[in-house]
């Protein structure tokens, strides 16, 4: 491993006036208060032996439902403009479940922080999963009805909405590989999950529009894919990987069509009509979650595991290690220039079909309160983002993942992404060095 370089002592370059600065979290990862919501697929998944690395659950997590005022004060003192959080569909199913989000949104507004809710961040209600989950078309309609309920309650104070978070990961890890909830191992038979999530976005956007929303986005994960070599087999395998993890979710939204060869695998009597619902008038901006680039190539027997994931041998590609860069505690390579590459490539691919962009997640897992490696990571990626702006890419905002340490899905509490340290025994919040660095950087932006 190469030791991380120290963050430069130079001030960050100035971002445009009105650039939106924020932090992000997700309901299942921080809220706790399990008794106040219906069960989700992650509750069932976490209860199965061996699913979560440390055997933990999110029943308490960061106890955010009880401590939200303390957490909003941390957000206010950090000096960001906005807080991206997710709304728990299972909580909304309980009588009075929206009351918590009423209180949270009121507190954010009172403290001068813009609320930016995400309607789905992977915690599907068990009752919806038992009816077929994302493999069933009806789930998209149920999601739109849920979106309408939330918008009716919060739309007088919420202006910026996100429909779905990372449908690619939810499809791949939750339904194709079985590493996340609901734990299905369908491989390419998981493609209906992708289509139904995208259709859910389109239908939910319609419901939000009907409620008066004019600022709607989605948070898709993206990253450059680099071929393992110049050999044709590696180039073709990397192109397939890139298509599945990137274009399978961006092309329908931005171009109104699937990449070549994928539309035929999608469910429904009229996929072309669905694509109009997915793409026409559903986006005012496009969110990108970025963490790392990926090196991919033709399948090899020795490439059965990547970042702790076991990849089935029957996949038509393998994922290779990217050498020569420092890595996070997740083993992910730290390559800030890959963010510039990604954003400029999006501009080149989609041209005038590309709406304004927002970086809806960017962050890293590191231990320790004096988290200089996280400061270096954020500093490098913000400079890379600024280079994309200088190259003409229209990026309007940046959200750090995450405000605080939390339940990191299948990793449990073994990975810490937060600007704020959480002691899970006492629930004490302690701002890390990176929190102070970002607070000072944002103050400098405004002088």
ABEGO torsion letter per residue (X at the ends): XBBBBBBBABBBBBBBBGBBBBBBBBAAAAAEGAAABBBBAAAAAAABBGABAAGBBAAAEAGAAAAAAAAAAAAAAAGBABBBBBBBAAAAABBGAAAAAAAAAAAAAAAGBBBBBBABBGBBBAAAAAAGEAABAAAAAAAAAAAAAAAAAAAAABABBBABBGAAAAAAAAAAAGABOAGBBAEAAAAAAAAAAAAAAAAAAAAAAAAGBABBBBBBBBBBBBBABABAAAAAAAAAAAAAAAAAAAAAAAAGBBBBGAAAABBEABAAAAAAAAABGABABBBBBBABBBBBBBBBAAAABBGGBBBBAABABBBBBBBGBBBBAAGBBBBAAAAAAAAAAAAAAAEAABBBBBBABBBBBBBEABBAAAAAAAAAAAAAAAAAAAAGBBBABBBBOBABBBBBEAAEAABBABABBBBAAAGBBBBBAAAAAAAAAAAAAAX
